[in-house]
């Protein structure tokens, strides 16, 4: 590793302590002020230049490290962006036998963003200590990834735009510790939440024939053989949406339905909600799915003498599309460190707002997975805890990626 052994052990200990503090104090999307303050103080204590705080009114932060080498040729110095997310989840933690368990009831770093932020902080400190390179590494500590808001919040702020690409990672439970998982093209699928309001007519519960409840419409839509449930496969069969990578399914998954209020025993409800998560490989395919789902629900509502009165899209995530040049840099860095590497045949099934960096930044982007261990509990589970051993694996990987990217032009 780039840090000498005695320094490395000391820094490893400090990074683990930082990660534990973040884990025991989890704050969800748009409430990461404490998290940002911890990272700010940690970086400033190491002499890192924190150039941006509270980006665009949120809790995002940017820290930059510039190498001491100066090119003899007149040109724009190279720069590369490394991104880590910071937000926790509104989940109750039940991880056994850890002293740093969440101290905030109902919130849990169940996706490992505490580890992601810690590893980026460690990499920036390593680069600051060993700064024999040309250019600037832009470290982006991003809020609100879980809701899909944070990337755009940062990009719509005044953060530096890199000349040599941007990189992000996510830990992957169930894979060997430190194993790199990456592919060119789509690496994380597009998704969106769609909330539908279906309206009928209220009446007294003693005279239900005088009203029209949307319960029948909503209930029938979520049945296994309903037009809504059959729609995704129909779109594939008729070619409206092309065959997905490795035959992955197009999905319209009901996640919530409600009609009326729990305490209203005297009212036949006239309004109901149906929430559906939509998923496809490509963003343009997701748009086709949205329109088709709307049309089906509108038709079924009308057939039941109800009306589809609203469709609201929530937490839209474009597909993450990896550029070949940035993928090659990640692979070269992993090879230099003798890390296991897998070129994935299909994308991750989940979505990531890192997609916006690739869409907005013209110099290319790559998101990759890093194995969190075969015995690590799943993401978003009540007993997930980011593996500390991954910190000392990823810090040198981030450093390698940054330095290789800066030399790539």
C-alpha positions as a printed Julia matrix, in Angstrom:
409×3 Matrix{Float64}:
   0.0     0.0     0.0
   1.05    3.6    -0.52
   1.18    4.44    3.19
   4.08    2.99    5.17
   3.15    0.12    7.46
   3.1     2.0    10.79
   1.19    4.89    9.27
  -1.19    2.5     7.54
  -2.11    0.66   10.74
  -2.77    3.96   12.48
  -4.87    5.26    9.6
  -6.76    1.96    9.31
  -7.7     2.25   12.97
  -8.8     5.86   12.53
 -10.88    5.0     9.48
 -12.6     2.15   11.3
 -13.41    4.47   14.19
 -14.85    6.99   11.74
 -16.96    4.31   10.09
 -18.27    3.1    13.44
 -19.22    6.64   14.45
 -21.11    7.12   11.2
 -22.8     3.74   11.59
 -23.99    4.41   15.11
 -25.36    7.81   14.06
 -27.28    7.09   10.84
 -29.16    9.88    9.1
 -31.4     9.29    6.1
 -31.66   11.24    2.85
 -31.64   15.05    3.18
 -30.77   14.86    6.88
 -27.05   13.97    6.66
 -25.75   17.1     8.44
 -24.08   15.12   11.24
 -22.52   12.73    8.71
 -21.13   15.58    6.64
 -19.77   17.31    9.75
 -17.95   14.14   10.87
 -16.37   13.72    7.44
 -15.49   17.41    7.23
 -13.71   17.38   10.6
 -11.89   14.15    9.75
 -10.65   15.48    6.41
  -9.67   18.92    7.72
  -7.7    17.32   10.56
  -5.67   15.52    7.9
  -5.04   18.73    5.99
  -7.48   18.04    3.15
  -8.94   21.03    1.31
 -12.72   20.86    1.63
 -13.8    23.17   -1.16
 -17.6    22.9    -1.02
 -20.07   22.29    1.8
 -23.88   22.26    1.84
 -23.89   22.04   -1.93
 -27.04   23.44   -3.5
 -28.72   23.77   -0.12
 -28.2    20.15    0.88
 -25.57   18.31    2.9
 -23.27   17.4     0.02
 -19.57   18.13    0.28
 -16.55   18.23   -2.04
 -12.92   17.78   -1.02
 -10.07   18.17   -3.51
  -6.48   16.91   -3.5
  -4.01   18.33   -6.03
  -0.74   16.61   -6.86
   2.6    18.38   -6.69
   3.65   17.59  -10.26
   3.2    20.34  -12.85
   3.16   19.65  -16.56
   5.85   21.43  -18.61
   3.28   21.89  -21.35
   0.54   24.56  -21.34
  -2.7    22.64  -20.85
  -5.66   22.31  -18.53
  -4.53   20.16  -15.58
  -6.31   16.78  -15.51
  -8.94   16.01  -12.91
 -10.96   12.98  -11.89
 -14.06   12.66   -9.72
 -14.55    9.93   -7.1
 -18.02    9.75   -5.56
 -19.3     8.23   -2.32
 -22.85    8.34   -0.95
 -23.59    9.24    2.68
 -27.25    8.57    3.54
 -28.7     5.86    5.75
 -32.1     4.13    5.56
 -35.29    4.47    7.65
 -34.95    0.9     8.99
 -34.61   -0.53   12.49
 -31.23   -2.2    13.04
 -30.91   -5.58   14.75
 -27.27   -6.39   14.01
 -26.06   -8.65   16.85
 -22.88   -8.21   18.88
 -21.54   -4.91   17.55
 -20.71   -1.98   19.84
 -21.46    0.55   17.1
 -25.09   -0.45   16.52
 -27.42    2.4    15.53
 -28.22    4.77   18.38
 -31.07    6.37   16.45
 -34.17    4.21   16.58
 -35.68    3.48   13.21
 -32.56    4.36   11.19
 -29.77    2.1    10.0
 -26.77    2.28    7.65
 -28.11   -0.84    5.97
 -26.62   -0.13    2.55
 -23.03    0.54    3.59
 -22.84    4.22    2.74
 -21.0     4.75    6.02
 -18.27    2.52    4.58
 -18.37    4.14    1.15
 -17.77    7.61    2.64
 -15.07    6.33    4.97
 -13.15    4.65    2.14
 -13.24    7.8     0.0
 -11.98    9.85    2.94
  -9.13    7.37    3.41
  -8.21    7.53   -0.27
  -8.1    11.34   -0.26
  -5.82   11.29    2.76
  -3.54    8.76    1.05
  -3.4    10.93   -2.08
  -2.69   14.0     0.04
   0.17   12.21    1.79
   1.58   10.71   -1.4
   0.95   13.51   -3.87
   3.56   12.75   -6.53
   1.07   13.05   -9.38
  -0.25   15.71  -11.73
  -3.8    16.96  -11.51
  -6.67   17.06   -9.02
  -8.77   14.36   -7.43
 -12.29   15.6    -6.71
 -13.89   13.71   -3.84
 -17.69   14.03   -3.86
 -19.55   13.09   -0.69
 -23.13   12.87   -1.92
 -26.36   12.92    0.09
 -29.73   11.37   -0.76
 -28.72    8.51   -3.02
 -31.49    6.28   -1.71
 -34.17    8.68   -2.92
 -32.48    9.44   -6.23
 -32.15   13.15   -5.41
 -28.53   13.58   -4.36
 -26.62   13.25   -7.62
 -28.68   15.93   -9.35
 -28.46   18.14   -6.3
 -24.67   17.98   -6.52
 -24.51   18.35  -10.3
 -26.88   21.32  -10.24
 -24.59   22.97   -7.72
 -21.21   24.46   -8.51
 -19.06   21.37   -8.03
 -15.95   20.95  -10.22
 -16.43   19.01  -13.45
 -13.63   16.49  -14.1
 -11.71   16.3   -17.36
 -10.9    12.61  -17.01
 -14.1    10.95  -15.89
 -15.92    9.99  -12.72
 -16.05    6.77  -10.72
 -18.36    5.29   -8.11
 -18.66    1.98   -6.3
 -21.05   -0.07   -4.22
 -20.33   -2.93   -1.83
 -21.89   -6.24   -2.86
 -22.75   -8.78   -0.12
 -22.49  -12.41   -1.16
 -19.39  -11.84   -3.31
 -15.83  -12.6    -2.22
 -14.35   -9.8    -0.13
 -12.6    -7.29   -2.38
 -13.71   -8.85   -5.66
 -14.32   -6.23   -8.36
 -17.52   -6.6   -10.42
 -17.85   -4.44  -13.51
 -19.11   -4.36  -17.08
 -19.27   -1.96  -20.0
 -22.64   -0.51  -20.96
 -25.61   -0.81  -18.61
 -24.36   -1.77  -15.15
 -27.44   -0.84  -13.06
 -31.0    -0.87  -14.39
 -33.39    2.04  -14.76
 -36.29    2.23  -12.32
 -39.0     4.52  -11.01
 -41.83    4.48   -8.52
 -45.27    5.26   -9.94
 -48.13    6.23   -7.65
 -51.63    6.01   -9.15
 -54.75    7.62   -7.68
 -58.01    5.96   -8.68
 -61.23    7.76   -7.91
 -64.79    6.46   -7.69
 -67.67    7.78   -5.56
 -68.12    7.73   -1.8
 -71.33    6.65   -0.13
 -72.57    5.58    3.29
 -71.3     2.09    4.13
 -74.88    1.0     4.72
 -75.71    1.86    1.09
 -72.68    0.72   -0.92
 -74.78    0.44   -4.08
 -74.97    4.25   -4.13
 -71.19    4.58   -4.39
 -68.33    3.25   -6.49
 -65.36    1.96   -4.54
 -61.97    1.76   -6.3
 -61.2    -1.34   -4.2
 -62.35   -3.69   -6.95
 -60.17   -1.99   -9.55
 -57.08   -1.91   -7.38
 -57.58   -5.46   -6.09
 -58.0    -6.9    -9.56
 -54.93   -5.06  -10.89
 -52.56   -6.82   -8.5
 -53.78  -10.34   -9.21
 -51.21  -12.61  -10.83
 -53.08  -12.92  -14.14
 -54.29   -9.31  -14.35
 -53.62   -7.11  -17.4
 -51.13   -5.12  -15.33
 -49.14   -8.16  -14.22
 -49.1    -9.59  -17.76
 -48.16   -6.27  -19.37
 -44.33   -6.38  -19.01
 -44.06   -9.74  -20.79
 -46.49   -8.59  -23.47
 -44.29   -5.57  -24.17
 -41.32   -7.91  -24.62
 -43.29  -10.36  -26.76
 -44.62   -7.73  -29.14
 -41.28   -5.95  -29.45
 -42.37   -2.68  -27.83
 -39.47   -3.22  -25.44
 -36.46   -5.14  -26.79
 -35.13   -8.28  -25.19
 -33.32   -7.42  -21.97
 -29.71   -8.26  -21.18
 -29.5   -11.97  -20.32
 -33.29  -12.15  -20.54
 -33.79  -10.1   -17.41
 -37.47   -9.38  -16.74
 -39.16   -6.05  -17.29
 -40.98   -5.43  -14.02
 -44.09   -3.66  -12.81
 -44.15   -4.65   -9.14
 -47.03   -3.55   -6.86
 -45.51   -2.36   -3.59
 -48.42   -0.63   -1.85
 -52.18   -0.33   -2.15
 -54.7     1.48    0.01
 -58.39    2.31   -0.03
 -60.15    4.46    2.54
 -59.01    5.08    6.12
 -58.64    2.49    8.9
 -61.09    4.24   11.22
 -63.84    4.99    8.69
 -66.34    2.13    9.15
 -69.26    4.24    8.0
 -67.88    5.33    4.62
 -67.56    3.44    1.37
 -64.27    4.93    0.13
 -64.18    6.82   -3.12
 -60.42    7.11   -3.53
 -57.6     4.58   -3.57
 -53.86    4.42   -4.21
 -51.74    1.88   -6.03
 -47.95    2.2    -5.99
 -45.9     0.25   -8.51
 -42.13   -0.01   -8.99
 -41.15   -0.09  -12.65
 -37.85   -1.5   -13.89
 -36.09   -2.07  -17.22
 -32.55   -2.14  -18.59
 -32.59    1.21  -20.36
 -34.09    4.57  -19.43
 -35.95    4.83  -22.77
 -37.43    1.36  -22.18
 -38.61    2.47  -18.75
 -40.4     5.41  -20.39
 -42.26    2.99  -22.68
 -43.25    0.91  -19.66
 -44.55    3.98  -17.78
 -46.87    4.93  -20.64
 -48.11    1.37  -21.09
 -48.82    0.9   -17.37
 -50.71    4.2   -17.29
 -52.85    3.1   -20.24
 -53.69   -0.27  -18.65
 -54.65    1.2   -15.28
 -56.69    3.93  -16.97
 -58.57    1.31  -18.98
 -59.25   -0.94  -15.98
 -60.41    2.01  -13.88
 -62.84    3.1   -16.59
 -64.19   -0.44  -16.94
 -65.07   -0.33  -13.21
 -66.73    3.11  -13.58
 -63.81    4.72  -11.81
 -61.25    7.22  -13.08
 -57.47    7.34  -12.99
 -57.08   10.88  -11.67
 -53.33   11.07  -11.03
 -50.01    9.4   -11.8
 -46.98   10.65   -9.91
 -43.46    9.46  -10.65
 -41.34    9.1    -7.5
 -37.62    8.41   -7.15
 -36.76    8.05  -10.86
 -33.39    6.43  -11.52
 -31.93    6.41  -15.05
 -29.86    3.4   -16.09
 -26.18    3.59  -15.15
 -24.17    3.22  -18.35
 -20.44    2.56  -18.03
 -17.96    3.96  -20.53
 -15.35    1.56  -21.88
 -12.37    3.82  -21.14
 -13.31    4.18  -17.46
 -14.04    0.46  -17.16
 -10.56   -0.27  -18.52
  -9.03    1.99  -15.85
 -10.83    0.13  -13.05
  -9.73   -3.21  -14.47
  -6.1    -2.07  -14.8
  -6.1    -0.78  -11.23
  -7.48   -4.06   -9.92
  -4.96   -6.05  -11.93
  -2.08   -3.97  -10.56
  -3.24   -4.82   -7.04
  -3.85   -8.5    -7.9
  -7.53   -8.22   -6.96
 -10.04  -10.76   -8.22
 -12.14   -9.31  -11.03
 -15.35  -10.42  -12.71
 -16.68   -8.97  -15.94
 -20.4    -9.19  -15.28
 -22.68  -10.77  -17.86
 -25.7    -8.75  -16.74
 -26.34   -5.51  -14.84
 -27.02   -5.23  -11.14
 -30.8    -5.57  -10.64
 -31.03   -2.42   -8.5
 -30.74    1.22   -9.51
 -28.26    3.98   -8.61
 -28.4     7.74   -9.08
 -24.72    7.68  -10.08
 -26.31    7.46  -13.54
 -26.63   11.25  -13.59
 -22.86   11.74  -13.41
 -22.42    9.73  -16.58
 -25.23   11.62  -18.3
 -23.98   15.07  -17.3
 -20.2    14.68  -17.4
 -18.83   14.3   -20.88
 -15.53   12.71  -19.88
 -17.1     9.33  -19.03
 -18.11    7.37  -15.96
 -17.9     3.93  -14.42
 -19.72    2.35  -11.48
 -18.39   -0.93  -10.12
 -19.22   -3.36   -7.37
 -16.81   -4.51   -4.68
 -17.43   -7.79   -2.88
 -18.4    -7.42    0.79
 -17.85  -11.1     1.65
 -19.83  -14.27    1.1
 -21.13  -14.21    4.69
 -22.14  -10.53    4.69
 -25.89  -10.08    5.22
 -27.87   -8.61    2.31
 -28.15   -4.89    1.68
 -31.17   -3.26    3.35
 -31.49   -6.11    5.85
 -31.95   -5.53    9.58
 -28.59   -7.14   10.5
 -26.34   -5.66    7.79
 -23.07   -4.06    8.9
 -20.44   -2.85    6.45
 -17.31   -5.05    6.69
 -14.41   -3.04    8.09
 -11.91   -5.29    6.31
 -13.05   -3.76    3.03
 -11.69   -0.33    3.99
  -8.03   -1.27    3.63
  -8.81   -3.09    0.38
 -10.63   -0.22   -1.32
  -8.46    2.72   -0.22
  -5.49    1.61   -2.37
  -7.9     0.72   -5.19
  -9.34    4.23   -5.17
  -5.82    5.65   -5.19
  -4.82    3.48   -8.16
  -7.95    4.39  -10.1
  -7.47    8.1    -9.47
  -3.84    8.16  -10.54
  -4.47    6.04  -13.63
  -7.4     8.23  -14.65
  -5.31   11.38  -14.29
  -2.74    9.89  -16.69
  -5.37    8.75  -19.2
  -5.13   11.8   -21.49
